[in-house]
Amino acid sequence: MKKDQVTSYWKKLEKENLDMCASPTLFRLLKINGAKFISKNVLDVGFGEGQNLIEFQKRGANIFGIELRKSKIKKILKNTKIKKSNFFNCDLNISFPRVKKKFDIIYTLDTLNYLTDKNQFIFFEKCCKILKKNGFFVIHYPQTQLINKRKSKDLFNYNISNNYKKSYFFGKDNPIIFLNKNKIQKLIKFYNTKLKILSSIFDINTVSKSNSSKLTINRFILFKKII
Ligand SMILES: C[S@@+](CC[C@H](N)C(=O)[O-])C[C@H]1O[C@@H](n2cnc3c(N)ncnc32)[C@H](O)[C@@H]1O
């Protein structure tokens, strides 16, 4: 089943340690739309290496996180010296943790796309419950991936439309549950009495470790809780 594939895929990456830095797009998106960080409660769902939470902590926020991989919880505890009870180890395809706090900002980067369709709805529902009125909710997911199959020896011979083709989404072992237009529109429509879209923007990243053969285009959607 897809959800078992997700769990085993990430468990295999339990020991992987990536060098990451915080997402400028996330911080710019929130700031431009009026978010404040000092003394605010911020929850990162699927925080991975924790680079964005660490940036929020630097900016004065109280940080909280949810993660499937125990090693990532250990890592963030070591790096932030925050109390253990701020972090929840759970598989969101099985259940959402019991979180008693209310949050000013909840965000999830490249993680919603590892939840099954049903659990994506549950995720929205639970986040709405623990988000304060006027709180910010950010989702981010890969919109598409472009592949460059013809490797050029000339590093400067790059033209996105010539070199890259939209040919597939991610490697065969990656159990990504792609959020296509229909799915995302259903989610947005279902929650539109609670969440209002403020902005939607893109950023681009390379996922390949040592070459420039893949470009991922990610969509960010920023919502505000209206009731
Ligand atoms: C692609 S990584 C993104 C990490 C981080 N948000 C970032 O942007 O760098 C996806 C993260 O979600 C976590 N994850 C995947 N499936 C999950 C699930 N079912 N429940 C909880 N966390 C999950 C993984 O362990 C991983 O850290």
The ligand as a Gaussian input file, in Angstrom:
#p B3LYP/6-31G(d) Opt

LIG

0 1
 C       10.956000      15.898000       1.432000
 S       11.188000      15.921000       3.149000
 C       10.957000      17.654000       3.491000
 C       11.630000      18.085000       4.764000
 C       11.494000      19.559000       5.103000
 N       10.103000      19.947000       5.233000
 C       12.182000      20.407000       4.066000
 O       11.505000      21.141000       3.338000
 O       13.417000      20.331000       3.967000
 C        9.687000      15.214000       3.786000
 C        9.707000      15.062000       5.291000
 O        8.436000      14.601000       5.725000
 C        8.586000      13.510000       6.603000
 N        7.427000      12.627000       6.351000
 C        7.182000      11.924000       5.224000
 N        6.056000      11.198000       5.353000
 C        5.573000      11.464000       6.592000
 C        4.449000      10.997000       7.324000
 N        3.611000      10.101000       6.795000
 N        4.257000      11.458000       8.589000
 C        5.113000      12.350000       9.128000
 N        6.207000      12.835000       8.490000
 C        6.440000      12.394000       7.231000
 C        9.893000      12.846000       6.206000
 O       10.487000      12.127000       7.271000
 C       10.733000      14.039000       5.764000
 O       11.492000      14.576000       6.808000

